[in-house]
Amino acid sequence: MKLRARWFGLSPDDIAIRALADQMQQRQYGRRRAVGFQVEEVRKKYIRGTFIERIEWDDTIEDPARGAFEMHRVEVRRFGFRVSSEVPHIEVIDPPRALGVFVSNISECLGCDVRLSELAVSPADWVRQIEAESGKVIVNAITTRGVPISATAMATIALSGTEDVRKFLKRFTDGARAPAERMSISYPAPSKWRVELLVGGRATVFDGDSETVQALRECLARAQSATG
């Protein structure tokens, strides 16, 4: 199962979960509401569900034989979400590029303007927390930018291999600080974990399931806490 997951902080972060869930229930997606929520689970510290937006428009089609005619089109966009009273406050699964409609609906539910913020966690810090929790992983690929190679030049380094490539990065950086912006990790056989971690609390899961996403979220939260 391939999916994209992204996590955010939320400001303000004093989320009353039960009150928010009640407001989401009042804004359920349906025939009479083209934009809204489908709440699937409510717990003391989080809400999980699906956000849905139905877009309808008339498209003019030019046909050389029949002339111009209109066609009514409908597009339904949806993605999974999780809102928590703890960091990371917002989780979205396979979201669109823009989350403005989702954020504005959260603002309506909370009765105030809210803002999403990227989490200041590097992929390397994230990996360290994963290893502390689940054991050694294999870093199959690393991409790092801004490696100084002279007083006036910087390099982008991309390493990949069938074994852990972290030990090879030092050969190219010569001791220079080289923060990774992308790391691909996997677990040794027989595990099927295969995940790409990116800056800003983003991940692509190539092999995994909901338990994989949960593990990534928990390790991200610990890495964010350690960052301060």
N, C-alpha and C positions, 0 to 999 in steps of 0.2 A: 504494500500500500504506500503510495507516494502522497505526501501532503506537505503543505507549507504552514508553519506555525510562527506566530509573532507575538511578543509580549511587550507590554507597556506599563509605565507608571501612570497614575491618574492624579490630577490636581483639581479640586481638593480631594483628599484621600480618606476622609471620614465617612465611609460608606455604611449606611444602615441597610443591611442586606434584605431583611424582611420587607421594609418599606419600599425598597427599590423593586423587589420581586412583585409586590402588589401593583405598583405603577406599570411595570412591564405587562402584567396580565391585563391591565386596562387598555394597553396599546398593542393587543394581539393582532398579528397579521390575519387578514381574512377577506372575504368578498367585499366588505364595506371599507376596509382599510388596506391600502396598497403598500404601505410601509409599516412594518412592525415586528414584534418578537414572537417567538414560540418558546416559551419557558418549559424546559424539560426536567430540570432538577433544581431544587432549592435546599440548601443546607445552611447551617448556622453561619458559615464563613464565606459561602460562594453561591453563585447562580450560574447554571449552565443552560444553554439553549441555542437557538438558531435565529439569526436576523435575516429578514426577507424583504426585498424591495421589488415590486412589480412595476415595470415601465411599459406603457402603451403609447403607440404613435401610428399615424397614417403615413405611409410611404407612397410617393407617386412613381409609378412604373411607366416607362415609355416603351410601347410595343409598336413596331413599324406596321403591323397588320391591324391591330385593334385600336391604336392610338393610346393616349395616356389614360391610365386608370389607377385608382387608389387601392392599396392593400393595407389592411389593419394588421399591425404587428404587435406582439407581446413578448417581452423578455422578463424572466424572473431570475433575480440574482439572490443568492443566499450564501451564508457562511456561518460556521459555528463560532460561538463565543463563550467566554467564561469571565464573570466579574467577581472579584474577590475583595474581601476587606483587608487582605494582606498582599504584600509585594510578591509577584507582579500582579497588579490590580486587574489588568485586562489581558485576556488571551483571545486571539482570533485565529481561526483555522481556515486556510485557503481564502484569505480575504481579497477584496478588490484592491486596486492600487490606492484609491482614495477612500478614506473612512469618514468623510465629513458627515454623511447622512446618519451613519451609526452614532457618531459622537453627539450630533445635535439631538438625536432621540434619547440618548443617555442623559443629556442635559435637561431635556423636558421632564424626564422621570425624576431626576434629582432636584429639579426646581432651581438650578443654578448653572452657569456656564462652566463646563469642565474642559480640561485640556489633557491630551495624551502626551507623555514624555518618553523618549527613548531611554532604555536602561544602559547605564555606563558600565557594561561588562564586556571584557574582551573574550574572544573565543578561547584563548589560552587559559584564562581564569576559569571559564566555564568547564573546560576539559579537566582541569585539576579537581574541581568539585565532583565531576562525574567519576573520576578515578578514585577519589576518596570514598565515594558512596558505593560504587559498583565494581571496582577493580580495574586493572590495567586495560586500556584500550589501545588500538592501533591507529595512529594518525597517518592516514594514507596520502593526504595532500595538505599543503600549506601555501597560502598566498600572503605575502607581506609587501607593503609599499614603503617608499620613503627611506630606503636603505642608502646612506651616503657612500658614494664611491669616489668622490673628490670634493673639493670645496664648492664646486658649482654644479654637481650632477647627483641625481638620486636614481636608484634602481628599484624596479619591481621584481620580486623573486617569486617564482611559482615552482614548487617541488611536488612531485607525485611518485608513488612507487607501490610495490606490493608488500613492503615492510614499513615499519615506523620511520618516517622521514625527519622527525624532530632532530635527531642527532646529526643530520647532514646540514641543517640550516646554518650552524656555526661556521662551516667552511666558507660560506658566501658572505656572511656578515662581518667576519673578522672582529668579533667582539662588540660591534655596534648594536645599539638598541634597535630591534626589528619587530615591533608588535604585529602579530598576525591579524589580518582582517577576515580571513576565511580559513576554516580547518575542516577537513573531511575525516570522520572517525568511523571505526568499525570495531566490533568485538571479535576476538578469536573464535574459531569454530568450536562448538556448533551454533553459537549465537548468530542471529541474523540482523543485529543492529547495524544500520548504515545510515549515518546522519551527517549533514553538512551544517556547521555552525558559522554564523556571521556576526559582525558587530551589530550593536543595537538591539540585542535580544531577538534575533531571527534565526530560524532553523528550517531546513528542508529534510524531511524524513523519507528516505528511499525504501527502507525496509524497517517496518516497525508497526506499532498499533497504538491504541489509546494509552497503554501502560508506558510506552516509550515517551509519549508526549508528557505524561505525568512526571516521569523521571527527569526529563529535561527541564520542566518547569521548576521542580523542587531544587535541582542543582543550580539553576539560574538564580533562584531566590537566595540561596546561600552565598553564591558568588557576589550578588548585588549587596548583600548584607556585609560581606567581608570588604567590599570596595568602600563602603561607608555611605 
